[in-house]
Structure formats: structure tokens, C-alpha cells
């Protein structure tokens, strides 16, 4: 595996690579983020005129989805403050050189978009056909706000898991098993869905962990966060804005599909499909970047 380029992200982390400092940084991010997120969640819905007809966390209305996604801004702010206070580095050091990062981000998007379009147009089983949700006109009107909010959400997660945790661990430990494996495992835990039965949750965690490994590998191969962010962004655009599971963050989706979260074995049934598609997306990004 060619991970020499990862030194670009690892070098800024070396002066503060002590494990205890990383642990303190993680705790500080949480301590800063929680009150900011609570204050935002208490203030934003009323200030923006959200009527509360459905639970904000369900994301059944367009405004509810925007409020939820924009809330990740405070995770980015908390991480930025922590980097300065604990590690004496800035957010830019988690991304890599801005020019190559942007170029790799855009190139990956160009290659990944057709792949995700093909997935969306593939025939579905009779029980899981797509149903219209937002009208095309309303959907297009929401896009200028929705796309930046998805970018905020995916950027926050990439900065934390592939940027901060991966670079700090790589500066201390040589083995990719540690600096790819541990952030990917935490990323999997981050995607635990309390609405799912415990047995089904494991399937979701396996997929999220696999996705985390793919994004981490792209980051290490290229030395920027651009490719991983492109993979994450295009994935969530299609999962939130194009075809979303009915009743689960579907307020901005053009189409919805039934997702029986309580149905035993369903998550395990779709897991192989999700893993194969994630593998295809990872390979597509590598082809785009010739890495």
C-alpha cells in the first residue's frame, strides 16, 4: 500500500502526538460541542419558524433536515478550538494542501456521480419501489440550501475521523491497523441507530466501519481529505437528497423507499449489497486519482 503521501497530514500532528494529549483533545471536543449543540437545538427551530409538527430528529420536513445538518457546524467549531488549544494547529492541517485537495475532491465527484446515478436507476424489488416525495420544482428550490448543509455535515465527520483522529494516531503509531482501524471503529459506533434492534445495528456498524476504512485509505494514498470528502459527500447527497428511507431524514428527498427497521434480518439482507457498492465507489475514486 502506497501511503507515503499521508506524511503531508501526519507531519503537522507529530509535535503533539502523545496519546494522552489526543485523549484530552477528544474529551475537549465533546465538552465544547455538547453545550453548543444544545443551545443551537433550543434556539434554532423557533428562530427559523419550524412549527414542530413532527419531531426534529425524524427529519420529516425540509426545514428540519436543514437544521439538523447545519448543526454539524458546531462540531467543526469545537474541533477547530481544540486543535488550537491542545495541538497548536489549524483545521487546514487536517485537509492538506488546498489546491490538490480541491482538485481531487472535484475529480472524484465527476467519476462517482455516474456510479451513484446508475445505482439509483437500478431495478428495485417490488416491496422497495421508490415513491415520489418532494415535487421536482420544490426539490430544486431547496437544493441551494441543502447541498451546502450536506457538505457541512460530511466535512465535520471527515475532519474528525479521517482528519484529526487518523493524523494524530499516524503520527504516534506506524501501523495502519491502528490509525485506520481505530478511527473506522469509532466511525462505526457513531452510526449506531437506537431505533433498530440490537442485532440489526451490528449490520449498520459493519457497513459504516467498512466505509470508514475506504475513506481512510483514500486519505492516506493521496495526502489530502479531498477524495474521502467527495466519497462521503456524494454518498450522503444520494442518501438524504435523492432517495431517502421513508420516515428517516426524508424531508428533502426527491424520492423515498420503505425501510423496515424493525424487520428481523433486513439490515443483514442489504449489507452485502452496501459493502459491494462501497467497494465499487472506493475503486472508482482510485481510478479517478490513479492511486
N, C-alpha and C positions, 0 to 999 in steps of 0.2 A: 504494500500500500504506500502510495506516494504522499506523505504528509509533511514534506519539507516546507511547503508554503504556510503551514499552520504557525510557523515561527513568527510570522507577522503579527498574529494575535496573541501569541504566548509571551513574546518579549516584554510588552508593557506590564504583564502580570508578575514577572519574576521578582521585582523588588518587594512585593508584598504577598508572596506565595505561601506563607505559613498557614497550615491547616486551621489553627485557632483563629487567625485573622479572617479567613474565609467563613468559618462558622459564625463569628461575630458579625460579619457583613450580612450573611443570610438572615440572622436574627434582626439586625437593624432594618433591613429592607421590609421585613414583616411588620415590625413595630411602627415604622413610618407609614407604611401603606394602609394598614387596617383603619386607623382613625381618619385618614384622608378619604378612604373609600366609604366609610360610614357617613362622614359629613356630606360627601357628594351624593350618596344614595338618599340621604334625608332631605337634601335641598333641591337637587336637580329635577326630579319628577314634577314637583309643584311649580318650580320656576319655569319649566318648559311647557306647562299646561297638560301634563299627562293625566288623563282622567281616572286612572286606576281601575278601569272596568275589568281588567284581568291582572293577575299577578305580574309584576315587573319581571321577575325571574323567568317566567314562562316565555317571555318574548313573543307574545301573540300579536302585538301591534307594531307597526313600523317605528314609531317613536320609542317604544320600549326597547327594541333591538338597538337603536342608535344610542340610547342612554347606557345600556349595558356595555356595548363595545367601547364607547368613549371613556368609560370608567377606567379602562386599562392605561389611560394617560397617567394616572396617579401611581401606577406600578413603575412606569418609566421614570417619573419624577423621583420616586423613592429610591430606585436603583441609582439614578444619577447622583443624588445626595450621598448615598452610601459609598459610591466609588470615590468621591472626593474626600469624604471624612475618613474612610478606612484604608483605601488603597492609593490615594493621591493620583488618580487617573480619571479621564473623562469618558463619557459614553461613546465618543468617536473611536476610542481604542478598542471597543468591543466589535466594531463594524469592520475595521480595516481601512485601507486607502479608499477615499470616497469615489474617485473616478473608476477604478476597477470594480468596486462593489456595485455601483450603479449599472455599469455596463454588463456585468454578469447577471444582475437581477433582471434587466430588460431582455437579455438574450435567453435566459431560462424561461421567462414568461412567454416569449414568442414560440418556443418549442413545446411548452407544456399546455398552452391553450388549446391547440388542436386535439391533444390527447384527452383532455377533460371534456371537450365537446363530443368526442366520439363516445366516451363513457355515458354522457347524458343522453345521447341518442340511441344507445343500445336497447334492444327489446327487453322489457321487464316481465316477470311472471304476472299472471292475471291478477293476483291478490295485491300486487305492489305497483299498480299503474300510477303514473303521475296525474295529479289533479291540478287544474288552474287555481292560483291563489290570488296574487295581485294582477290587475289588468296590465297589459304591456305599457300603456300610457302612464299609469301611476308608478309602475316599476321604474321606468326611465326617469321620471321626475325625482324619485328618491335616490337614484344612483350617485349623483354628485356628492351627496352626504354619506351614503352607505359605503362606497369604496374607500374613502379616507378613514372611516371608522374601522373597517376590517383591517386596513393597513396598520392602524394604531394597535389593535388587539394582537395581530400576529407579530408585529415588531416587538411589543412588550414581552411576549413569550420567547421569541428568538433571542432578544437581548439578555434575558435572564438565564435561559438554559444553554443555548449554544454560544452566547457571547460571554457572559460573566462566569457561570459555573465551569464551562468547558475550558476557558482560557486559564482561569486560576488553578484548576486541577492539573492541566497540562504543564503549567509552569513548575509544579511540585512533583508530579509523578510522570515517569516516562511512558508507562504502558497505556495504550489507547483503551484497554479494557476498563481502566479506571476513569479516564477523562472523557470517554464516550459513554461507557456503560452507566456510571453513576448519574450524570445529568439525564440520560434517557430513562432510567428507572424512576427518577423524580418526576420527569415529564409524564410518565405513565400514571403515577399517583395523582398528578394534577388533574387527570381526566377521569377520575372515579365519578360515576354517576349515581348519586344516592337513590334515584328513582328506580334503578334497575335491581333485580335480585342479585344477591351476592355472587352466585355462580356466573351470571351473565356479565357482571362487572369485570371479571377477570379477562374475558374476551376483548372488551374495550381497552383494558390496560395493556394487553399484549399488542394490539394494533398501535396504540399510542407510543409504546416503547419502541416498536419497530420503526415507526415514523421518526421518532427521535434519533435513532441510530442513523437512518438515512440522511437526515438533515445535518447531523454532526459530522458524518463522513464527508458530505459536500463542503462543509465549512473547513474541515481540515485539509481537504485536497486543494482548495482554492485560496485559502488565506483571507477570505472575506465572509461577511454574513450575507452577502447578496444572494447567492444561489439558494441557501436554506430559507431565506425570507421569501424568495419567489415561489418555492415549493409550498411553503406554508400559506402564503397569501392566495395563490390560485386555488389551493385545496379548500380554504375557508370561504372564498368567494362563491365557489360552486356549492358548498355545503350550507351556506347561510343565505345567499342572494339568488341562487338559481334553483336548486332543488333541495328543500329542507324537509326534515321529518315533520309530519303533521303534529302540531301541538308542542313542538320543541324548537323555540327560537325561529319560528317561521314567519314572523311579521313582515319581513322584507323579501320573502322568497317569491319568485315568479311562479314556481310550481311546488307542490308538496307531495309527499308519498307516505303511506301508512308505515308506522314503525311501532310494532307491538312490543314495547319494552318489557312487559311482564310475561311475555310468551316464553316458556322454557325452551332453551336451545336455539332461539332465534339469533342471538348475538354470535354464537358459535357457528351457526349456519353461514352467516355472511362474512365471518372472519377470514377464511381463505381467500375470498374474492377481494377483500380490502387489502390483504397482505400482497397479493399478486399485483394489484393495481399500484400500490405504493412502490413495489419493486420496479414496475414499468416506469413510473414517474421519476424515480431515482436514476434509472438508466437513461431516460430521456434527457434529464438535466446533465448527466455526464457526457452524453453525446453532444449536447449543445455547447458545452465548455471544453470538449476534447480532453477531459481529465480522467 
